[in-house]
Amino acid sequence: MFLPVRFRQVGGDDYSWRSLPPNSSASFFWEDLGRKRLLEVLVDGTDATSSMTYDIDVIMDHQPLATSSGLKKALRITVVKEGKLHVTQISDWLPDNRTRGQTTERLLSPIFQPSEVDCGQSSQDLDSEFHVTLELTELGMSIIDHMPEEVLYLSVQQLLLAYSSGMGSGINRFKMRMHWIQVDNQLPFVSMPVLFCPQKTENQFDHVLKFSMTMQTNNALDFCVYPYIGMQVPENCVFFVNIHEPIIWRLHEMVQHLKIDRISSSQPSAVSIDPILKIGLLNISEVRFKVSMAMSPTQRPRGVLGFWSSLMTALGNMEHMPVRIAQRYREELCMRQSALMSSAISNIQKDLLSQPLQLLSGVDILGNASSALSNMSKGIAALSMDKKFIQGRMRQDSKGVEDFGDVIRDGGGALAKGIFRGVTGILTKPIEGAKSSGVEGFVQGVGKGLIGAAAQPVSGVLDLLSKTTEGANAVKMKISSAIMAEEQLLRRRLPRAIGGDSLIYPYDEYKATGQAILQLAESGTFLGQVDLFKVRGKFASTDAYEDHFILPKGKIVIVTHRRVLLLQIPMMTQRKFNPAKDPCSVIWDVLWDDLVTVEITQGKKDAPGSLPSKLILYLKAKPANSREVVRLIKCNRGSDQATTIYSSVDKSYKAYGPNAIKELLRWKVPRPYAPRNTNRRTVQDLSFA
């Protein structure tokens, strides 16, 4: 009962013994077909000469054998046939007062009927009950990939977990109930930030999911009894599933980097048992979903779908596609676990295939048209062979359109850029080619300029049509949501901020807000800050957020691991500024490589003897859009904000600047999830390299 068993094919050496722990199983095949096909079994710790041999090719029950001293060999070998396999069961010998018929009767006894052990024994251990209940007001789980970047955030509200044992007849029970569950897509610039959540209603349910399972112990590994298994969802509850294509590839890449084979052994010594499951009552209520999907071909890995890429782009968009998993109510189920899982998957597939008209009703025609036009524009843009035009178009195409204001900005900007680049390319391409390859490059430049003059305006027109269709679709969805009185799905919280050191700290709402401001910051393309056709999220994928500060007159200074930025809050939203929605304009940015030193000084209106309120950033060269070789940061007067900003800039410069002291950063950074001093008034070091 407690000792491992060793087994091998008869005639093997001492190294061919394999160990089988109690309550486990292992796969076995004959090592040498030339030797006798007999199994040699030995209880670990006993003399090797006392081993027994068995013919496991024959279906039979090998009873324990008596010895000359009157004792019995305490092993029982039973060979049964399971499909094409022979299963050899090794067990302890049974006492004289327990026959095989009694054991079989006990294992196949009706549900809830007390077993012989329960009737014959009334010890304190069997009569005692154990109950444990765990209640959580809110549970959050952050999923971070190898970048590192927060990809998903799971939040559960009012979660109840309860387990009870010792309830008589070997009955154990597990219960789970939750009031709310939500999975947020934390990637930047997603059109659907909530990946999974229930639909909010006026009469909110007290729960969105209940699960209960009752188990009956019978001391058998290959036979499990569940008197009741139930999962209940409220009758009018609908779950939203909103998938933005980039999250699929991000999760796929994260799973590839996990390398799960390093966790589990490559050559397991035991195989799992496929037990027989006996379920007295299986009750699963109907579950309804509304599935939406948005394609994003520009953020799709190259060559990942092959021939199907264009088809997925043209037909992959869905909007509130209804999916229903029918109710399941079964009594007295008895089958193998693998067969039960296969049957469950087959039933779900039948439920999905039985609703073709409902599935087709969820096809997003406007969304598919927008994706198709965008894909055509991408192909024509590639013909121009203008790398800057192609890269700029990809950055613009990756941003979502929420209303017709975005249509004018993004679509009109794409058209203007296409015409401008096409016309100017006739002159610039030959000059660039002549500089690089002489006469041959000049001829090639003339050809590229003529092709670009024709292809780039056409690409701009298609982008305008694509953005117009996408904007119409966004407005249509907002109108339908307003008619149905649905609340807009919002994240539970902003994505976690991870700095340039790639270390993960406890969630900080202040830093998460600063990262959102950085990712949405808009930078002018032609006319600087007042440019109508700005590039949103210019620094979202290149800079890691470090710190930010709110300045007077609606300005924000942000420190990243690559630069310092000064932003302007939009005037129309200054009173109700939402950092997760309202993009700020970039006034200027200074790279660490362009910075010479920083000076902290008093402003003109500062009182004598007061704290300094101005920072001066000295640059190596005069910027193209400035008359001076300095940048100014005006802080709140009468506070130590200037000193705090100076300290933050100094720290980031030393850590990530051209003369970065990597060892200094390594020793100053605390361990992940270690408590930190969040007082921003503390000044650590005012010496600037």
N, C-alpha and C positions, 0 to 999 in steps of 0.2 A: 504493500500500500504506500510505503514511503521511500523505498529504495529504487534507484534506476535499474533498468534492465539492459544487458549487453547482448548483442546478437551479431551473427555473421553467417556466411555460407560455410558448411562443413568442409574442413580441410584447409582453411585459410591460416595465415600466420597471425602472430600476436598483434600486428598493426591493422588487421582487417576488422577488429572488433569495433562496433558502433554502439554508442550509448543512447538510450531512450529514457528521458526523465518521466516521472509519474504524470499522468493526465496529459499526455502529448502523443503525437503521431509522427511518423517518418516514412518517406518513400523508400522502397527497396527493390532491387533487381539483382539477378544472379550475376556474380562477379565473373565466374568461369563456367561456361556451359559444359566444359569437359569434365568437371568434377561432379560429385553427387549433388543432386538438386534437393538438399535438405537444409533446413534452417536450424542453427545451433543457438540456443537461448541460455543465458546465465544471469542470475541475479547478482548485481554488483556487490562485491565484498565477500562472495563465497568462493570456494575452491573451484578452479577451472575444470577439474576432473568431474565435478558434479553437474556439468552442463547437460542439457537434454536436447535431442534432435527431433525435428518434426517435418513431416511431408506436407508443405503448405500448398502443393498443387492439388490436393484432394480436399474437397469440401467436407469437413467433419469437425467434431468437438472432441478435443484431446483432454480427457479428465486427468486430475492429479493422480500420480502413481504412488502406491505403497512401497516402502522399503523393508529390508529385513528386520529393522528395529521397530517396525510398526508405525513409524511416522510417514507423513505424506510429503511429496514434493509440492511445495506451495505455489504452483503455477498452473494456470489453466489456459490452454491455447485453443481458440475457436476460430475456424476459417470459414468465412462466408463469401458469397459472390456478389459484387456490386457492379453490374454492367459487365464490362470486359476485364475488370480488375478483381483480384482476390485480396480481401481484407483480412488480415490476421489480428485478432484481438487477444491481447495478453492481459490476464487479470489474476488476482489472488484467488486462492482456493476458497470455497464456501464452507462454512461450518456445517456440521451434520444436521442441525435443525433448520437449515435454510436450503431448500431445494431449488433447482433451476426453474421449476414451474412457478414457485412463489415469487422469484425475482422477476420473471416475465410478467406476471400478473400485476406486480407493483408498478413496473414501468408503463404498462398500458392501462392503468387504472383510470376511471372517469375523472374529469376535471373537478377540483374542489373536494374530491373524496380523500379523507385522511389516509396516509400511507401506513404500512405496518409499523414503521419506526415511530410515527406520531402516536399510534394507538398503544404501542407496547411500552413506550417510555414517556415519562412525565417529568423529566429533569428540569431544573431551573433554567438551563440554557435554552431548552426548546420552548419554554413558556414565556420567556422574557421577550419584550418588544423593544424595537429601536426605531426612533423617528428623528429625522433631521430635515430642517426646512431652511432654505437660503432665499432671501428676498433682497433684490437690488432695485433701487429707484431708477438708476440709469447706468448702463454699461457701455463703454465705448472701446472699440478695437481699431487701431490704426495699422494699415498694411502698407509697408514701405518696400520699394524694390531696390535693386542693386545700384541705382544711379548715384546717391540715394534720393528718392522723391516719394512723397506720399501719394499712393495710387488710389486706395479705397479707404473709406472710413465707415465702419459698422457701428450702429448705435441701437441699443435695445432699451426700452423703458418699461419699468414695473415688471421685472422678470421674477418669476417664482419657480423655484426648484424644490421638490419634496421627494423624500425617499423613506419608505417604511418597510421593516422586515419583522419576522417573528409574529406574523398575524394568524398563525394556525395553518395546518396542512402545508407547511413549507411555502406560504404565499409571501411574496415581496412585491412592492408596488412603487412605481416611479411616476411622478406627475411634473408637468411643465406648463406654465401659462405666461403669456407676455401681452402687454397692452399695446406696444408699438415696436416696429422694427423698420430700420431704414439703412440702405447702403448708398453712400454718396460717391460719385465719381470726382476725385480730387485733382484730376489733371487740369491744367490751365486751358482756357478757351474752348470749353466743351459746350455744345448746344443744349445738352440735357445733363445738368449737374447731379441729378438724383437717379441712381441706377435702379433701385428697387425700393418700393414703399407701398403701404396700403393707401387706398383712396380715402380722403377725409370727407366725412359726412356731417350733417347737422346734428344728428343723434349719434354721437361718437360711441363706438362699442367699448364695453369694459375690457374686451380682449380681442386680439386679432388671430390668436392661435392657442389652442389647448391640445396637449398631448398627454395621454395616459397609457401606461403599460403595466400589466400584472404578470408576474412570473411565478412559476411553481417549481421549486427545486426537487430533483429526483435522483441526484448523485450519478447521473449518466452523461457522458460527454457527447454521445451521438444522438441524443433524444432530448429535446427542449420543449417544455410545455408553457404556453402563454394563454391563460384563461381569457384575457381581454387585451386588445390593442385598439386604441382609438385616437383619431386626430380630428378636431372640430374647428371649423372656421365659420364665423357668422354668416348668415344666409345672404345678406346684401353686401358682403365685403368683396372688394375687387382689388387686386394687387397690380400696381403699375410696374412694368419692366421697360426701362428706357436705356437703349444701348447706342452709344456713340462709337463708331468704328475704331478710333485709336485705342480705346480701352481694351479691345480684344487683342490687338497685337502687343500692347504693353504687358498684359497678363501672360500672354504666350511667351514673350521674351523673359519675363521674370521666372516662369516655371522652368525654362531651359537653363537658367543660371542657378537654379536650386541644386541640381545634380543630386537627385534623391538617391541614386545608387550608392553614394558615399555613406548614407545613413544606414541603410539596410545591408546585410551581408549578401555578397554575390552568390554564395553557395549555402543556402539555408540547410540546416541539418534536420529540420522538421517541416512538415506540411500541415496546413490547416485542415481540420475535420469538416466535412460537409454534413452537418447534423440534420436529423429529421425534425421539423418544426410542427408542433400541434397547436393550433390557435382555436380557442373556443369561440370567440367572437371578434371579427375584424370589422371595424366601423370607421370609415374615412369619409368625411363629408365632401361635398362638391367644392372645388377650388377654381376660381375664375381669375384670369389675367387680362391685362390690356398691354400689348407689346408694341413698342415704338422703336424704330431703328433709323439712324442717320448715317449715310455713307460719307466718307471723307477720303477720296482717292489720293489727294496730295500727301496725306499722312500715312499712307499704306506702304509697307516695305516693298521694294522693287522686286518683281517676279514672284511674289508669294502665291498669287492665285493663277498665274499663267493665263490660259485662254479665258478663264472665268472672270478675270478682273473687270473687263468691260461690261460683262453681263451683270455682275454684282453692282457696279456703279450705276447702271441704267435702271435696274429693277430692285435694288436692295432696300430702298427707303420704305418704311412702314409707319403708319400713324394709328395708334390705339387699335391694333389688330386684336379682336377678341379671341381668347383661347380658353377652353373649358376642360377641366379634368373631372370626369363624371364621378358620382358617389360610388363607393364600394362598401357593400354590406354582405359579409360571408360568415357562415357558421360552420364549425367543425372542419376547419382546414387542416390537412395533414400531408405534408410533402417535404422534399429536401429543400434546404435553404437556397441552393443554386437554382432549382426549378422555380421557387417562389419569386426570386429576384427576376428571373427571365420572364415569368408571367406578368409581373408588375410592369416591366419595361414594355412588353408587348401590348398591354392594355392601354398604356399612355399613348403609344404610337397610334393605336386604333382611334383613341379619342381625338387626336390631332388630325388624322386623315379623314375623319368623318365630318369635318366642318369646312369643306373647301370653299363654299360661298362666303362664310364668315371670314375666312382667312383672306380671300380676295378683296373683301370690303375694307380691309385695313391697309391696302396698298396706297402709298402716298404718291399721287400722280405728280403734284407740283414739285415735291422733293426729288422724285426720279428725273423729272425734266431738268431741274436745276443741276443735278449731278451729271446728266448726259451732256448738257451744254458746257459745263465746266471741264469735262473730260475732253471734249472737242477743242476747247480753247487751249488746253494744255498741249495737245498734239500739234496744233498750228503754231503755238509759241515755240515749240521745239524746232520747227523748221527754220526759224529766224536765226538760229545759232548764236544768239546774243545771251551770254551767260548772266549778265546783270539783269536783263529784262526777265529771263526765266526765273531767277532767284527772287526778284522783287514780286513777280506774279504769284509765286508759291507762298511767300510770306503773307501776301494780301488774301490769297484764297483760303488760307488756314484759319482766318478769323470768321466768326459767325456773323450773320445778318439778323438783326432783331426787329427792324422796322424800316420804313421807306427813307428815313434819314440816313441809315447805314447804306441804303441802295445808292443814294446820291453821292455819298462820300466814297464808298468802295467801288461801285460800278462806274460812276463818273470818273473817278481817279484812274481806274484800269483803262477806260477808253482814252482819257487824256494822255496817259503814259504811253499807250500803244501808238497813238498818232505822233506824239512828240518823238519817241524813240525811233519810229519808222522813218520820219522825215529827216531827223538829224543824222541817222545812221548812214544815209547816202553820202554825207560828207565825212563823218568821223571814221567809218570803217576802212575806206581806202587809206586814210592817213595812218591809222593804227597798223594796218597791214604793211605799209611801206616802211614804217619804223622798225618793224620786227623782221621782215623778210625781203625788203627791197622791192624790185619790180614785180616779182612773183606775188609777194604779199599784197602789193597795191592792186593787182588784177583780182586776187581772191577777195580783197576788201570791197571792190566794186560789186562783185557778185553777191557777197553777203549783204551789202547795203541795199541792193535792189530787191533781194528776197525779203529782207527785213521790212522794207517799205511796203511790201504787199502783205506779209504775214502778220506783222505786229498790230496794225489797225484792225485786221479781221479778228485777231485774238482778243483785242480790247472790246470789240462789239459783242463777241460771244460772252465775254466776262460780264458785260453790262446786262445782257439778257439773262445770264445765269443768276446774277445778284438780284435782278428785278423779280425773277421767279421765286428765288429764295425769300426775298422780302415779302412777296405776296403770301407765300406759305406761312411765314412767321406771323403776319397780321391775321391770317385766317385762323391759325391756332389760338391766338389771343382772343379773337372774337368768339370762337367756339367755347373757350374756357370761361369767358364771361357769361355766355348764355347758359352754360351748364353750372354756373356758380362754383367752379372749381378754383381752389386756391393754387397759386403758382407754387410749384415744387421747389423748395429751397434747401440748401445744405444745412445740416445741423450745426456746422461750424466751418470756418475757412480752413483751407489746407494748411498743414503744419509747415512752418518755416525751417529750412535746413541750410545752414551757412556754408561758407567755403571750406570749413574744416571737415565737413561730411559727418559730424557727430550728431547724435540724436539726443535732444534734451526734452524735459517735460513740456507739454504744450503751453505756449505763450500766446495769448490772444493779441497782445500788442505787436509782437513780431509777425504773426500771421497776417494782421492788417497791413503792416508795412510791405510784406511780400506781395500781397494783392495789389497794392498801389504801384509797386514796381512793375509787376507783370502787365498791368493795363496802361502804363504810361505811353503816351503818343508822342512821336517825334516827327517834325515836319520834313518834307521831302524836297520841295523847291523853294518855298518862301519862308522857311523857318517856323517860328512859333505860330504865326497867323495862317499857315498853310491849311487849306480846306481838306486836302487829300493827305492826311497824316498816316504814318505807319504805326498801327497799334501793336503794343507788345514788342517793341524793338529789342528790349533788353531781357525779355522773359526767359529765353533759352540760353543766354550767354552769361548772365550775371547771377551770382548767389547773394541773396539779401544778407546784410549784416546788422544795420541799424537805420532808424529814421527819426526825424524830429519835425514837429509842426512849428512853423515860423509865422511871424505876423504877415498880414495882408494876403492870407490864403496861399502861402508858399510852403513847400515841404522839401527838406533836404534828405536824401537817401544815400547811405553808404553801402556799397557792395564790395565784393572781393576783387573788383576790377577798376572801380571808379567812384567818383562822387557826382551825384546828380542834384540839380535844383529843379523842382516841379512847381507848376501853377495849378491850383484847384480851379476847375471851370467855374466862372462867375455865376452862371445860372443855377448851379447846384451847390454853391458855397454854404448856404444855410442848412441844406439837407444833404450834405455830402455822404455818399455811400461808397466806401473804398472798393467794394466788390463789384460795383456796376459802373461808376463814373470815372472815366479815364482822365488823368491829369496830362497837362502838356509839359514837355521837356523844354525848359528855358536854356540850360546848358549842361554839359557833362564833361568831366575832366578825368582822363585815364591816369592811373598811377605812374605810367611811364612818362607822361607829360607834366607831372607835378614836380616842382623844385622844392618848395617849402610852404609852410602855413604860418601866418602871423595872427595872433589874437590881440585886438586893440579895442579902444573905446570909440563909440560913434560920436557924431557931431552934437547930438542932442543929449548925450549922457551927462548926468550931473557929476561935478568934480568928486573924486574919491569913490565913485560907484563902480560896480563890476563891469568888465568889458562886455560889449554887446555886438561886436563885429569880428568876422574872420576874413582874412585876405589870403587867397590861394594864388601863389606865384607860379606861372607856367614857364616852360622852356621856350615856347614860341608863341607869337600872337595868333589867336584863332582867326579863321576866315571871316566869321561874322561878328568880330569885335575889334575895337580900336585900341584896346589895352591888353597887356600881357598878364592881367590878373582877373580873378573872379571873386565877387563879394558875396558873403552870407550875412544878412542882417538878422540878428536874433532879438528875442524879447528883452527889453531894457529892465534893469533892476533885478535880474535873475542870473544864475550861473549857467544858463543854457549854452552860451558861447564856449565856456570852459568844457562843458560836457561834450559838445560836438567836437571840439578840438581833440579831446582824449579819444573819442571814438575813431576819428580820422587817423590819428597817430597810431592807434592799435592796429587798424586794418592795413595801413601803409607798411608797418613793420612786418606784418604777417604775410602780405600778398604782393607788396611792391617789388620793384626791380632788385632791391637789395634785401629781400625778405630773409629773415632769420628763422629758418624752418625749425631748428631745435628750440628756439625761444617759444614758438607757437606750440610745439609739442608739450613743453613743460608747463606752460601757462593754462592750457585747456584742461578743465576738470574731466573726470571720468564721465561717461554717458550716464544720464539720469542722476548725477550728483547735484545736491542743492547748490544754487548759485545766489550771489548777492544781486538782487534786482533793483537796488537803489541807484538810480541814474545820476544822482548828484555826486557820487564818489569819483574823485579824480585820481587815477593810479599813477600816471606818468605824463609829464608835460614836455619832455624832451623829444624833439622831432628830428629825425634823421635827415 
